[in-house]
Each structure stands twice: as structure tokens, then as C-alpha cells.
Amino acid sequence: MNYLATPARMLVSRIQTAVTPATDRETGASMVEYALLIGLIAIVAVLAVTAFGDALGDKNTGIAGSIDDAIANR
């Protein structure tokens, strides 16, 4: 009778899946959570670049000038 165990288990599993409401299933939940997290990180990155963009640009220009001076005075 072992050969009936697998099809019977498959049938019970399919019935449980069909009976379980979609709100109780958690498939895809982690993907949605990761998508929300990535969206939040993107928003924070855009806000940071907007807020500190000019200051970072000025700092990079100063560093580039220092490197050019160091190379020229070699």
C-alpha cells in the first residue's frame, strides 16, 4: 500500500492549498518586503544627493585640485 501514500499526500496537499485563503498564504511576501525596502533606500539616496550634492561637488573639486597641484609640483 506504500504506492498509494504519495498520491494521497499530493491530493491532501492540493486540497489544503485550495481551501487556504489567499490572505493566509505568504508566498511572495518577502519579495514585496524587499521591493519596499529598495524603494525606501532609493528615496533616501535621492534625498541625500539633493541635500548634499553641492557640498560633495565642491569637496570633489577641491580634492581634484589638490591632486593636480601635487602632480604639477612633482
N, CA and C atoms as a LAMMPS dump frame, in Angstrom:
ITEM: TIMESTEP
0
ITEM: NUMBER OF ATOMS
222
ITEM: BOX BOUNDS ff ff ff
-5.0000000000000000e+02 5.0000000000000000e+02
-5.0000000000000000e+02 5.0000000000000000e+02
-5.0000000000000000e+02 5.0000000000000000e+02
ITEM: ATOMS id mol type element x y z
1 1 1 N 0.806 -1.205 0
2 1 2 C 0 0 0
3 1 3 C 0.85 1.271 0
4 2 1 N 2.155 1.15 0.009
5 2 2 C 3.012 2.329 0
6 2 3 C 2.851 3.161 -1.26
7 3 1 N 2.517 2.518 -2.363
8 3 2 C 2.399 3.248 -3.622
9 3 3 C 1.21 4.202 -3.612
10 4 1 N 0.258 4.054 -2.692
11 4 2 C -0.879 4.969 -2.587
12 4 3 C -0.57 6.168 -1.695
13 5 1 N 0.484 6.057 -0.899
14 5 2 C 0.778 7.12 0.063
15 5 3 C 1.134 8.426 -0.639
16 6 1 N 1.95 8.369 -1.664
17 6 2 C 2.374 9.594 -2.336
18 6 3 C 1.22 10.289 -3.048
19 7 1 N 0.414 9.605 -3.869
20 7 2 C -0.716 10.295 -4.494
21 7 3 C -1.718 10.823 -3.473
22 8 1 N -1.912 10.09 -2.381
23 8 2 C -2.841 10.556 -1.35
24 8 3 C -2.311 11.824 -0.687
25 9 1 N -1.032 11.866 -0.404
26 9 2 C -0.435 13.066 0.185
27 9 3 C -0.53 14.247 -0.771
28 10 1 N -0.305 13.983 -2.045
29 10 2 C -0.406 15.053 -3.035
30 10 3 C -1.827 15.597 -3.096
31 11 1 N -2.807 14.712 -3.033
32 11 2 C -4.204 15.132 -3.072
33 11 3 C -4.553 15.966 -1.845
34 12 1 N -4.121 15.521 -0.677
35 12 2 C -4.386 16.275 0.551
36 12 3 C -3.717 17.647 0.477
37 13 1 N -2.502 17.697 -0.032
38 13 2 C -1.792 18.971 -0.158
39 13 3 C -2.519 19.921 -1.099
40 14 1 N -3.009 19.408 -2.211
41 14 2 C -3.747 20.252 -3.164
42 14 3 C -5.045 20.761 -2.558
43 15 1 N -5.715 19.914 -1.803
44 15 2 C -6.972 20.335 -1.164
45 15 3 C -6.688 21.421 -0.127
46 16 1 N -5.629 21.242 0.663
47 16 2 C -5.284 22.253 1.663
48 16 3 C -4.933 23.581 1
49 17 1 N -4.215 23.531 -0.098
50 17 2 C -3.857 24.753 -0.811
51 17 3 C -5.092 25.447 -1.36
52 18 1 N -6.022 24.673 -1.886
53 18 2 C -7.243 25.257 -2.442
54 18 3 C -8.131 25.843 -1.357
55 19 1 N -8.138 25.222 -0.186
56 19 2 C -9.012 25.665 0.898
57 19 3 C -8.421 26.868 1.634
58 20 1 N -7.097 26.941 1.721
59 20 2 C -6.447 28.039 2.432
60 20 3 C -6.711 29.345 1.689
61 21 1 N -7.244 30.344 2.378
62 21 2 C -7.495 31.618 1.71
63 21 3 C -6.197 32.287 1.262
64 22 1 N -6.293 33.087 0.236
65 22 2 C -5.109 33.746 -0.314
66 22 3 C -4.456 34.673 0.702
67 23 1 N -5.228 35.201 1.639
68 23 2 C -4.651 36.108 2.637
69 23 3 C -3.782 35.378 3.643
70 24 1 N -3.973 34.076 3.802
71 24 2 C -3.161 33.305 4.739
72 24 3 C -1.866 32.803 4.113
73 25 1 N -1.754 32.864 2.813
74 25 2 C -0.547 32.401 2.131
75 25 3 C 0.516 33.491 2.191
76 26 1 N 1.746 33.082 2.373
77 26 2 C 2.832 34.049 2.487
78 26 3 C 3.785 33.988 1.3
79 27 1 N 3.407 33.316 0.237
80 27 2 C 4.285 33.253 -0.92
81 27 3 C 4.368 34.63 -1.552
82 28 1 N 5.576 35.073 -1.812
83 28 2 C 5.791 36.378 -2.41
84 28 3 C 5.855 37.516 -1.411
85 29 1 N 5.598 37.237 -0.147
86 29 2 C 5.609 38.302 0.858
87 29 3 C 7.009 38.882 1.025
88 30 1 N 8.017 38.034 1.041
89 30 2 C 9.371 38.55 1.225
90 30 3 C 9.815 39.364 0.014
91 31 1 N 9.358 38.996 -1.177
92 31 2 C 9.707 39.769 -2.363
93 31 3 C 9.111 41.172 -2.269
94 32 1 N 7.896 41.268 -1.785
95 32 2 C 7.261 42.574 -1.612
96 32 3 C 8.011 43.386 -0.562
97 33 1 N 8.418 42.738 0.521
98 33 2 C 9.172 43.44 1.559
99 33 3 C 10.499 43.962 1.011
100 34 1 N 11.197 43.157 0.22
101 34 2 C 12.449 43.609 -0.376
102 34 3 C 12.21 44.755 -1.349
103 35 1 N 11.14 44.696 -2.118
104 35 2 C 10.826 45.778 -3.054
105 35 3 C 10.554 47.077 -2.303
106 36 1 N 9.819 46.997 -1.21
107 36 2 C 9.564 48.192 -0.401
108 36 3 C 10.856 48.739 0.196
109 37 1 N 11.723 47.851 0.646
110 37 2 C 12.997 48.273 1.222
111 37 3 C 13.876 48.955 0.178
112 38 1 N 13.934 48.399 -1.019
113 38 2 C 14.72 49.002 -2.097
114 38 3 C 14.154 50.365 -2.469
115 39 1 N 12.835 50.469 -2.505
116 39 2 C 12.206 51.759 -2.793
117 39 3 C 12.55 52.801 -1.743
118 40 1 N 12.528 52.405 -0.479
119 40 2 C 12.87 53.324 0.604
120 40 3 C 14.329 53.763 0.509
121 41 1 N 15.217 52.833 0.211
122 41 2 C 16.637 53.169 0.068
123 41 3 C 16.838 54.126 -1.1
124 42 1 N 16.128 53.912 -2.198
125 42 2 C 16.242 54.804 -3.354
126 42 3 C 15.777 56.213 -3.004
127 43 1 N 14.685 56.316 -2.275
128 43 2 C 14.178 57.637 -1.879
129 43 3 C 15.185 58.346 -0.98
130 44 1 N 15.758 57.625 -0.02
131 44 2 C 16.754 58.219 0.874
132 44 3 C 17.988 58.653 0.084
133 45 1 N 18.415 57.854 -0.89
134 45 2 C 19.584 58.207 -1.697
135 45 3 C 19.327 59.475 -2.503
136 46 1 N 18.147 59.586 -3.096
137 46 2 C 17.809 60.783 -3.879
138 46 3 C 17.77 62.009 -2.974
139 47 1 N 17.17 61.869 -1.805
140 47 2 C 17.118 62.996 -0.869
141 47 3 C 18.517 63.399 -0.402
142 48 1 N 19.389 62.426 -0.161
143 48 2 C 20.75 62.727 0.284
144 48 3 C 21.533 63.446 -0.806
145 49 1 N 21.422 62.989 -2.036
146 49 2 C 22.132 63.642 -3.14
147 49 3 C 21.594 65.048 -3.347
148 50 1 N 20.288 65.214 -3.215
149 50 2 C 19.695 66.541 -3.367
150 50 3 C 20.177 67.48 -2.265
151 51 1 N 20.228 66.99 -1.043
152 51 2 C 20.61 67.837 0.086
153 51 3 C 22.105 68.142 0.112
154 52 1 N 22.934 67.153 -0.19
155 52 2 C 24.378 67.32 -0.044
156 52 3 C 25.115 67.383 -1.376
157 53 1 N 24.407 67.451 -2.477
158 53 2 C 25.037 67.401 -3.796
159 53 3 C 26.051 68.497 -4.033
160 54 1 N 25.686 69.743 -3.735
161 54 2 C 26.603 70.86 -3.969
162 54 3 C 27.836 70.768 -3.079
163 55 1 N 27.637 70.415 -1.822
164 55 2 C 28.768 70.307 -0.899
165 55 3 C 29.718 69.197 -1.34
166 56 1 N 29.164 68.076 -1.775
167 56 2 C 30.015 66.974 -2.244
168 56 3 C 30.74 67.353 -3.527
169 57 1 N 30.07 68.071 -4.405
170 57 2 C 30.708 68.522 -5.642
171 57 3 C 31.863 69.464 -5.358
172 58 1 N 31.663 70.399 -4.425
173 58 2 C 32.736 71.321 -4.053
174 58 3 C 33.907 70.572 -3.426
175 59 1 N 33.608 69.595 -2.589
176 59 2 C 34.665 68.803 -1.94
177 59 3 C 35.464 68.027 -2.993
178 60 1 N 34.778 67.432 -3.957
179 60 2 C 35.465 66.682 -5.013
180 60 3 C 36.316 67.601 -5.876
181 61 1 N 35.827 68.807 -6.141
182 61 2 C 36.603 69.77 -6.918
183 61 3 C 37.875 70.153 -6.168
184 62 1 N 37.764 70.349 -4.857
185 62 2 C 38.937 70.667 -4.047
186 62 3 C 39.95 69.539 -4.035
187 63 1 N 39.482 68.324 -3.921
188 63 2 C 40.38 67.158 -3.931
189 63 3 C 41.07 67.033 -5.281
190 64 1 N 40.313 67.217 -6.361
191 64 2 C 40.901 67.127 -7.704
192 64 3 C 41.956 68.209 -7.897
193 65 1 N 41.7 69.416 -7.382
194 65 2 C 42.684 70.493 -7.478
195 65 3 C 43.946 70.168 -6.707
196 66 1 N 43.796 69.578 -5.527
197 66 2 C 44.961 69.199 -4.724
198 66 3 C 45.79 68.137 -5.429
199 67 1 N 45.126 67.194 -6.054
200 67 2 C 45.844 66.142 -6.794
201 67 3 C 46.585 66.747 -7.978
202 68 1 N 45.931 67.665 -8.7
203 68 2 C 46.586 68.321 -9.839
204 68 3 C 47.805 69.117 -9.381
205 69 1 N 47.678 69.842 -8.251
206 69 2 C 48.808 70.606 -7.72
207 69 3 C 49.953 69.686 -7.317
208 70 1 N 49.631 68.555 -6.703
209 70 2 C 50.668 67.614 -6.274
210 70 3 C 51.406 67.035 -7.471
211 71 1 N 50.676 66.765 -8.539
212 71 2 C 51.311 66.216 -9.744
213 71 3 C 52.159 67.286 -10.423
214 72 1 N 51.671 68.533 -10.466
215 72 2 C 52.392 69.616 -11.134
216 72 3 C 53.665 69.987 -10.379
217 73 1 N 53.661 69.894 -9.064
218 73 2 C 54.822 70.281 -8.252
219 73 3 C 55.802 69.139 -8.036
220 74 1 N 55.637 68.08 -8.698
221 74 2 C 56.476 66.906 -8.542
222 74 3 C 57.856 67.135 -9.015
